[in-house]
Amino acid sequence: MDFNLILPIILILGVVYTIKSVVDAGTRRRIIAAHGSEALVRSLLDGDASKRRQSALHWGNVLVAVALGFGLIDLLGINEVTPGAIALLLGATGLGNLAYYLLERRVR
């Protein structure tokens, strides 16, 4: 794996995420400073809290599914990177996303 290629990609993703976070925080600050209605401010704060909870549920499901995929790879004795091993991990990731979708629908 070529780290000379991966490092700039990770750096760009980090910069983009930082800019997005700063812009979102600035927008919220301007809405609050402009004396936005109480309901608007409360909905912004409640939406952020809900988004954080949903994100934790989502990534928890995906990471558990990927861990199960790695465990299955170990049980099957796969020691090399093969298309089958990659397919197993991608399938586990997909199942984790589906589990999140079903749990999220049940919560609502």
Residue pairs with C-beta under 8 A, 6 or more apart in sequence:
28 44
31 40
31 41
31 44
32 41
54 104
57 100
57 103
57 104
58 97
58 100
58 104
61 96
61 97
61 99
61 100
61 103
62 93
62 96
62 97
62 100
63 96
64 96
65 92
65 93
65 95
65 96
65 99
66 89
66 92
66 93
66 96
68 92
69 88
69 89
69 91
69 92
69 93
70 89
72 88
72 92
73 85
73 88
73 89
78 84
78 85
